[in-house]
Every structure is written in structure tokens, then in C-alpha cells.
Amino acid sequence: MNIGIESVYIVSALMFGLGLKLLSSPATARRGNMLSALGMLLAVVATLFNQEIIDFRFIAGGIVLGSIIGVLAARLIAMTAMPEMVALLNGFGGIASLLVGWAEYNSTMAPTTFTAVTIFLAVMIGGVTFSGSIIAWAKLKEFWIGNFGISKAFVFKGQQVFNSLLVLAILACGALFMMNPGEGYQYFLVIIALAFLLGIMAVMPIGGADMPVVISLLNAYSGMAACAAGFVIHNNILIVAGSLVGASGIILTNIMCKAMNRSLGNVLFSGFGSVVTAAGSGSEQGEVKPVSVSDAYLLLEAASSVVFVPGYGLAVAQAQHAVHELSQLLEANGCEVRFAIHPVAGRMPGHMNVLLAEADVPYDELVEPDDVNPLIETVDVCMVVGANDVVNPSARDDETSSIYGMPIVEVDRARVCIVMKRSMAAGFAGIQNPLFFKDNTRMLFGDAKASLQGLVSEFKHD
């Protein structure tokens, strides 16, 4: 054991822990991210001094290529595509762990029982993470294969039985492999193939509405795979980093499930989020009441309290700066402004928080649904900017709805609700929203950014 390298690993682990702590608050998240990245850089540099590394050419090439890809991704990928990129990064983490386990097995060929167990775990979890993340990415991109939209839930009769048999087959092959790893290469290859298939079959039944849960869960899987890979190559810092990612991902997944009033089992095995609308689910009809920018301005100008509820449409329109400017003008007009952030708004955890932080929206103006719902009846105007499912009253009122029981921002109980949308299209869950037909709802159709800029102009010209 190299005492110097292990000492650096301890420092890196402490930086990871402190960075994770700082990530728990929007005010310190950037510092936490930078501190964690610095800790990883320190760990990588220390590892390169390991005497077992005799050729730096491939490592140097990987560092250069990865750095170029990382910089391009950070600069060129829009915020609307951030969930897809996170899904891919989870997948890359899974396939990296799988390849580490595979390489170690090929170099040893007669591993101990403990090493064989860790190789099996790294390969199995890594394979499931990789293929599952690719499917999640495709769902977020809303790909179509023939007449089938991949973002929809793909459910067939006997699917749960098939998936259960698939898991049993992986465990059986794993047991046979670990009993005699030196002669079990054929079982090893079957494990990889079945792990890829399980990842596909585990994510395909999950509808688009559950993507925030899937993203956080796959993130946890990638951490667990990395932890197993750390045991495979006896690298302490990889074990620590993987454990932190795995544990934090599981905690985040639990938070996401609570935000939808579902257990993890409901999301993974019951087809929640599938676009199957029962009779009466979102069936409420009525007269839509469109409103112009000038009329919306009059409502806002007279309001003493306004709550903005952002959704994925805000990201699509890149309207975060416009909504911040409007909020500043409202505050200058003597209005109390808050932003109600639903935990599963957008298509990945924290999507709306990141968007609004980019526009320098004050952290103390960001509130959770539990904080704003008890006071929602006293709010003069709720501005729904590109959100849909997270403000759908069917989740509260309609037991036949596929999202029934999911906590929402109850904007329909505000004095006036202005919904900004391009059209009357359904949200990512694929169901109609009765909010649009409420007596106190006004629909402001059009591009969110253009509409918000129009409202800003109205205030400035007043």
C-alpha cells in the first residue's frame, strides 16, 4: 500500500463529503460542485503516481479526449437537453464500471471468490445502468420507432413475470460463474447480455412522466456499479465516490417518489405514467378563456402577490431571464413574488432550480408546493409558465387519473391563474388538464419567452 497515495485519497474523500454537503443548498451548490471536482482531480493525479501504471499514453489520450467532450458538452448542449445528457452520463458511468470488471477478469482469469463476486456486481449493475440509461435518453428525446413513440410506457401481458425470470437467470448465471470463475467465461458473457436486456426491459414500461425518478435511480445505479468496480481493482477512493453517488441517488429517488405520492415499486412495476386514460380521467371540458398580453398585464399590475410555477416549457422557450426580469418589475410595483418549484417539474431532478439559478433568481424566492399550497387562496395571480402535469387538478380530484395522488401546486385555488402554453396539448403524462377550463383560469397562448417579454414591455411603458 502506498501511504502517500492513500493519504491523498483520504483528502479527496473529505472533499467529496464536504462538496456533497454544499450541494444541499442552492446558495452553495456551485462551490460544492467545484470542490468535488477538485477532489476528483486530486484523486486522479495521485492515482497516476501508482507504480502499477507503466504506460501513460492511453491514460493521457483518454484525459484529453474526455476533456474535449466535456467542454463541448458544457458549452453546446442547451438546458432543455440537460436531462438527456445526464441520462447519457449515467450510462457512461455504468459501461465504464462494466469494462473495468471485464478487464480485471481478463487479466486474472482465476479470481478469488470475493473478486468474482465484485466483478459480477460491477458487470451486472453496470450493464443494467448502461442500457437503461440509453432507453431513458431515447424517451427524453421522444424518439419514434415505426408507429411506436418510445417516450410512452411499453407494457405487455406477462411483463413482470418475464422481468422476474430475467433477474433469476442473471442470478443463476452469476452463481455458476462465481462457483468456478476460471472456467466460467461463457456464463460471464451471458451475464453481460442479460444485464443489457434487463436494463431495457426495466425502463421501457416507465412512462415519460416518471423520467425524474428514472434519472435519479439510474444515477444511484451508476454509483453502485462504480463502488463494485472499486472493490474489483482495490481502489479505496473509487469505493468511496461510488458509495456517495449511490447513497445520494437512492435518497434523491426516494424524494422524487414522495413528490409523486408513489413508492419506488409503483413506479418500476405498475406502469405508472403510461398513457392510458380511464373514463373520466381528464375528461372535464368547458370553455377556454384566452387572454392577451395587455389583459394579462392589467391582472398582474393590480396584483399584490404573484406565484410563478415554471415547467419544462420554460426550458424549451429559454424564458428564465425574461421571467426573472418580470418578477423584478412586479416587486418594484410593490408585489410579493415567489416561485413554486415542484420536485418533478421538468425532466430531471432540480431542472427548474438550475434554470432559475442561471437567471440569478434569488434563492429565497424559491418555495416548495407544501409551503405555498396552504396560502394559495390568498394569492392574487398564479403564473404557470410551461408547466402541465404538476398543476393538474386530476391528481387531487380524479381517482381514475393515472396521476391520481401525486402532490401538485394547487394553482386552481388561486384568485386568478394565468397559464402560458403554446397550445392545448397534453403534458408529458399524456392526459388532459382540467385546469385549463376552470372559471378562474386564463390561457395566454404563444411562446413563453415572447409573452413574458411582452409583459415586461407593458410594465416598462406604463
Number of C-alpha atoms within 10 A of each C-alpha: 6 9 8 11 17 17 12 19 24 16 16 26 23 15 21 25 19 16 23 20 13 19 17 11 12 18 14 13 16 14 16 23 17 13 20 24 16 16 23 20 13 16 21 15 13 17 18 15 13 13 8 8 10 9 9 10 9 9 12 11 11 12 12 12 11 12 12 11 12 11 10 11 13 12 9 9 12 13 18 19 16 17 22 23 18 19 27 23 19 27 27 19 21 32 24 21 31 28 17 21 30 21 14 17 21 13 10 13 15 15 19 13 14 12 23 25 21 21 31 30 24 30 31 28 27 37 32 30 36 30 25 30 31 21 24 31 24 18 23 21 14 14 15 13 8 7 6 10 14 22 27 24 23 18 16 9 7 9 15 17 10 14 17 13 12 17 15 12 16 23 15 14 21 23 16 15 24 24 14 15 25 16 14 17 15 11 19 23 15 16 23 21 15 19 26 21 17 25 25 21 22 19 24 22 25 27 26 26 26 24 26 23 28 28 27 26 25 32 29 26 28 34 32 28 34 33 27 30 32 25 20 26 17 12 15 16 23 22 22 22 21 23 21 20 22 24 16 18 23 20 15 20 24 17 17 25 22 15 19 22 15 18 13 17 11 12 19 18 15 14 20 22 22 24 19 16 17 13 9 12 22 23 16 14 13 11 9 15 15 15 17 15 20 15 14 21 19 13 15 23 18 14 18 17 18 25 25 22 27 29 24 21 24 27 24 18 15 18 24 26 19 21 26 18 17 21 22 16 17 22 15 10 15 14 19 17 21 22 27 25 24 27 24 25 25 29 25 24 23 16 22 28 20 14 20 22 17 12 15 12 21 14 15 10 14 21 15 14 20 14 12 20 18 10 12 21 16 15 22 20 27 29 24 27 27 24 23 28 24 29 24 27 24 27 23 16 12 16 14 15 22 23 27 19 17 20 22 22 24 22 31 22 19 20 15 23 27 26 25 26 21 14 11 12 12 13 19 23 24 20 25 22 24 18 25 25 16 19 14 17 24 23 23 24 18 15 20 27 22 14 22 24 18 19 26 21 15 16 18 10 7 6
